[in-house]
Amino acid sequence: MALPVSAPLQDRILALVKSLQFAWFFGHVSTIFGTLLYAFSVLTFNSNNTAYKYAYFGAILSYGVVLYKSHGVPQPSSDYMRKLVMDENAQYFILALYWFVSSPITVTLIPFSTFSTFHALGYVRTNVIPNIFPTSAASNNGNATPTWQAKTQQTIKSWTDKYYSVAMRFVAHSEVTIIAVRLFLGIFRYLCLVPIFLFAQFLRFRYHLSSYTRQTFKDLRIKFDTLLLPPSADPRIPPVLSNVYNVAKLWISKFGEAGVQRQPAAAQ
């Protein structure tokens, strides 16, 4: 519980830091910092794997807090596992764990760092500014000139509201068209099927849980249908390529529909 603004600054900071939500915030800040540090190291051709691990440490921490608050202490029960499986936070938690113990794949940081940016900004707006830089009662008077705190909070809110949908579409496109493709190409280099299998399962759940992911797949299907299938396809495209595309589309559709939609609904 937040202390009143009349409490000493040190006490207000300690109350904030001791909360479970601050651990969640710290995780997101760690992901952002680790991602920026790792991206800089990659751009300077001196990859810093420690920064990569630190980014995923932050993701594991933040998603772990969310799962704990949502589902409590892990329990060896089918009901608990069913709820966990259908929670998208659990999906990202599992991915973060896998990427943490695996060799770095730079593009996998895109969704985690994007989510963390919005969550961290939201926490700064609703927790850090009101608790660390509170305004006086006089400043809260509706006739008074807006304080820098109020202006900053409003700026953060306006920015996050404006770009949230854009960011979620960006994340969905990056997961389907960048990360998945990178993992698929990695099969030929590393001869390892685990990452692509794990991510395929993840995308299957995301398809059912996220409207942004469903729209991304729909957009891709329309583009490839136009490019590869009659009557819009270029006549120079060999029929065998169209047939291969149809088979691949059917297989992906069956894989995406298998199992997930038949999961029992979580208890309300």
C-alpha positions as CSV (number, residue, x, y, z in Angstrom):
1,M,0.0,0.0,0.0
2,A,1.3,3.5,-1.0
3,L,2.2,5.8,1.9
4,P,0.6,9.2,2.1
5,V,2.6,12.1,0.5
6,S,3.2,13.5,3.9
7,A,5.4,10.5,4.8
8,P,9.2,10.9,4.5
9,L,10.6,10.3,1.0
10,Q,12.8,7.4,2.2
11,D,9.8,5.6,3.6
12,R,7.8,6.1,0.4
13,I,10.6,4.8,-1.7
14,L,11.1,1.8,0.6
15,A,7.4,1.0,0.5
16,L,7.5,1.1,-3.3
17,V,10.6,-1.0,-3.7
18,K,9.3,-3.7,-1.2
19,S,6.2,-4.3,-3.2
20,L,5.8,-7.3,-5.6
21,Q,4.8,-4.9,-8.3
22,F,8.2,-3.2,-8.1
23,A,9.8,-6.6,-8.8
24,W,7.6,-6.8,-11.9
25,F,8.7,-3.3,-12.9
26,F,12.3,-4.1,-12.3
27,G,12.0,-7.1,-14.6
28,H,10.7,-4.9,-17.4
29,V,13.4,-2.3,-16.9
30,S,16.0,-5.1,-17.0
31,T,14.6,-6.4,-20.2
32,I,14.7,-2.9,-21.8
33,F,18.3,-2.2,-20.5
34,G,19.6,-5.7,-21.5
35,T,18.0,-5.4,-25.0
36,L,19.5,-2.0,-25.6
37,L,22.9,-3.1,-24.4
38,Y,22.8,-6.3,-26.5
39,A,21.6,-4.5,-29.6
40,F,24.5,-2.0,-29.3
41,S,27.0,-4.8,-28.9
42,V,25.6,-6.5,-32.0
43,L,25.8,-3.3,-34.0
44,T,29.4,-2.8,-32.9
45,F,30.2,-6.4,-33.8
46,N,31.0,-7.3,-30.2
47,S,28.0,-9.4,-29.1
48,N,27.5,-9.2,-25.4
49,N,25.8,-12.5,-24.4
50,T,25.6,-11.4,-20.8
51,A,23.4,-8.5,-21.8
52,Y,21.2,-10.9,-23.8
53,K,20.9,-13.2,-20.7
54,Y,20.1,-10.2,-18.5
55,A,17.3,-9.1,-20.8
56,Y,15.7,-12.5,-20.5
57,F,16.3,-12.6,-16.7
58,G,14.1,-9.5,-16.6
59,A,11.5,-11.2,-18.7
60,I,11.5,-14.3,-16.5
61,L,11.1,-12.1,-13.4
62,S,8.3,-9.9,-14.7
63,Y,6.3,-12.8,-16.2
64,G,6.9,-14.9,-13.1
65,V,5.4,-12.2,-10.9
66,V,2.4,-11.9,-13.2
67,L,1.8,-15.7,-13.1
68,Y,2.2,-15.8,-9.3
69,K,-0.3,-13.0,-8.8
70,S,-2.7,-14.6,-11.3
71,H,-2.5,-18.2,-10.3
72,G,-0.6,-18.4,-7.0
73,V,1.9,-21.0,-6.0
74,P,2.3,-23.7,-8.6
75,Q,0.1,-26.7,-7.9
76,P,0.3,-30.3,-9.2
77,S,-3.3,-30.3,-10.4
78,S,-4.9,-30.6,-13.8
79,D,-7.1,-27.5,-13.2
80,Y,-4.1,-25.3,-12.3
81,M,-2.2,-26.6,-15.4
82,R,-5.2,-26.0,-17.7
83,K,-5.4,-22.4,-16.5
84,L,-1.7,-21.9,-16.9
85,V,-1.6,-23.4,-20.4
86,M,-4.3,-21.0,-21.6
87,D,-2.6,-17.9,-20.1
88,E,-0.6,-16.0,-22.7
89,N,1.7,-14.8,-19.9
90,A,2.7,-18.4,-19.3
91,Q,3.5,-18.9,-23.0
92,Y,5.9,-15.9,-22.9
93,F,7.3,-17.1,-19.6
94,I,8.2,-20.5,-21.1
95,L,9.7,-18.8,-24.2
96,A,11.8,-16.5,-22.0
97,L,13.1,-19.5,-20.1
98,Y,14.1,-21.3,-23.3
99,W,15.7,-18.2,-24.9
100,F,17.6,-17.6,-21.6
101,V,19.3,-21.0,-21.7
102,S,19.8,-21.1,-25.5
103,S,22.3,-19.4,-27.8
104,P,21.4,-15.8,-28.5
105,I,18.9,-15.1,-31.3
106,T,18.7,-11.4,-31.5
107,V,15.2,-11.0,-33.1
108,T,13.5,-13.0,-30.3
109,L,14.0,-9.9,-28.0
110,I,11.6,-7.8,-30.2
111,P,8.3,-8.8,-28.5
112,F,9.7,-8.8,-24.9
113,S,11.4,-5.4,-25.2
114,T,8.3,-3.9,-26.8
115,F,5.9,-5.2,-24.1
116,S,8.4,-4.1,-21.4
117,T,8.5,-0.6,-22.8
118,F,4.8,-0.1,-22.4
119,H,4.6,-1.8,-19.0
120,A,7.5,0.2,-17.6
121,L,6.1,3.5,-18.8
122,G,2.7,2.7,-17.3
123,Y,4.4,1.9,-13.9
124,V,6.3,5.2,-14.0
125,R,3.1,7.1,-14.7
126,T,0.9,5.4,-12.1
127,N,3.5,4.6,-9.3
128,V,6.8,6.3,-9.6
129,I,5.7,9.8,-10.2
130,P,2.8,9.9,-7.7
131,N,4.8,8.3,-4.9
132,I,8.3,9.8,-5.4
133,F,7.3,13.1,-6.8
134,P,3.9,13.8,-5.3
135,T,2.1,17.1,-5.9
136,S,0.8,19.3,-3.1
137,A,-2.9,19.7,-2.3
138,A,-2.8,23.2,-3.7
139,S,-1.3,21.9,-7.0
140,N,-4.2,19.5,-7.3
141,N,-6.7,22.4,-7.4
142,G,-8.5,22.3,-10.8
143,N,-7.9,26.0,-11.3
144,A,-4.1,25.7,-10.8
145,T,-1.6,25.5,-13.6
146,P,-0.8,21.8,-14.4
147,T,2.3,20.6,-12.7
148,W,5.2,19.0,-14.5
149,Q,4.1,15.7,-12.8
150,A,0.6,16.0,-14.3
151,K,2.0,17.0,-17.7
152,T,4.5,14.1,-17.7
153,Q,1.8,11.6,-16.7
154,Q,-0.5,12.9,-19.4
155,T,2.3,12.7,-22.0
156,I,3.1,9.1,-21.1
157,K,-0.6,8.2,-21.3
158,S,-1.2,9.9,-24.6
159,W,1.9,8.2,-26.1
160,T,1.0,4.7,-24.9
161,D,-2.6,5.0,-25.9
162,K,-1.6,6.3,-29.4
163,Y,1.0,3.6,-30.1
164,Y,-0.3,0.6,-28.2
165,S,-2.2,-1.0,-31.1
166,V,0.6,-0.1,-33.5
167,A,3.1,-1.9,-31.2
168,M,0.9,-4.9,-30.8
169,R,0.6,-5.3,-34.5
170,F,4.3,-4.9,-34.8
171,V,4.9,-7.6,-32.3
172,A,2.5,-10.0,-34.0
173,H,4.2,-9.4,-37.4
174,S,7.6,-9.8,-35.9
175,E,6.7,-13.1,-34.3
176,V,5.1,-14.5,-37.5
177,T,7.3,-13.0,-40.2
178,I,10.7,-12.4,-38.6
179,I,11.2,-14.7,-35.6
180,A,9.5,-17.8,-37.1
181,V,11.4,-17.3,-40.4
182,R,14.7,-16.9,-38.6
183,L,14.1,-20.1,-36.6
184,F,13.0,-22.0,-39.7
185,L,16.2,-21.0,-41.6
186,G,18.2,-21.9,-38.5
187,I,17.1,-25.6,-39.0
188,F,19.4,-25.8,-42.0
189,R,22.3,-24.3,-40.2
190,Y,22.1,-25.9,-36.7
191,L,19.9,-29.0,-37.5
192,C,17.9,-28.4,-34.4
193,L,14.1,-28.8,-34.4
194,V,13.4,-27.8,-30.8
195,P,13.2,-24.0,-31.3
196,I,10.9,-24.2,-34.3
197,F,8.7,-26.8,-32.7
198,L,8.4,-24.7,-29.5
199,F,7.7,-21.5,-31.3
200,A,5.2,-23.3,-33.6
201,Q,3.3,-24.4,-30.5
202,F,3.5,-20.8,-29.2
203,L,2.2,-19.3,-32.4
204,R,-0.7,-21.8,-32.3
205,F,-1.8,-20.6,-28.9
206,R,-1.2,-17.0,-29.9
207,Y,-3.4,-17.4,-32.9
208,H,-6.3,-18.4,-30.6
209,L,-5.5,-15.8,-27.9
210,S,-4.5,-12.7,-29.9
211,S,-6.6,-10.9,-32.5
212,Y,-3.4,-9.2,-33.7
213,T,-1.8,-12.6,-34.5
214,R,-4.9,-13.8,-36.3
215,Q,-5.0,-10.7,-38.4
216,T,-1.3,-11.1,-39.3
217,F,-1.9,-14.7,-40.5
218,K,-5.0,-13.5,-42.5
219,D,-3.0,-10.7,-44.1
220,L,-0.2,-13.1,-45.1
221,R,-2.7,-15.6,-46.5
222,I,-4.3,-12.9,-48.7
223,K,-0.9,-11.8,-50.0
224,F,0.3,-15.3,-50.8
225,D,-3.1,-16.3,-52.3
226,T,-2.8,-13.2,-54.6
227,L,0.8,-14.0,-55.5
228,L,0.6,-17.7,-56.0
229,L,-3.0,-18.8,-56.8
230,P,-5.0,-18.2,-60.0
231,P,-6.5,-16.1,-61.3
232,S,-4.3,-13.3,-59.8
233,A,-1.0,-15.2,-59.9
234,D,1.6,-14.5,-62.4
235,P,1.2,-17.1,-65.2
236,R,5.0,-17.7,-65.1
237,I,4.7,-19.2,-61.7
238,P,4.9,-23.0,-62.1
239,P,1.7,-24.9,-61.0
240,V,3.8,-27.1,-58.8
241,L,4.7,-24.1,-56.6
242,S,1.0,-23.3,-56.2
243,N,0.3,-26.9,-55.3
244,V,3.1,-26.8,-52.7
245,Y,1.6,-23.6,-51.3
246,N,-1.9,-25.1,-51.0
247,V,-0.5,-28.2,-49.2
248,A,1.5,-26.0,-46.8
249,K,-1.5,-23.8,-46.1
250,L,-3.7,-26.8,-45.4
251,W,-1.1,-28.3,-43.1
252,I,-0.6,-25.0,-41.2
253,S,-4.4,-24.6,-40.9
254,K,-4.8,-28.1,-39.4
255,F,-1.9,-27.6,-37.0
256,G,-3.3,-24.3,-35.9
257,E,-6.8,-25.6,-35.2
258,A,-5.7,-28.9,-33.5
259,G,-6.3,-29.1,-29.8
260,V,-6.2,-25.5,-28.7
261,Q,-9.8,-24.6,-29.4
262,R,-11.0,-27.7,-27.6
263,Q,-9.4,-26.8,-24.4
264,P,-12.0,-26.5,-21.6
265,A,-12.7,-22.9,-20.6
266,A,-11.0,-21.7,-17.4
267,A,-13.1,-21.4,-14.3
268,Q,-14.5,-17.9,-13.8
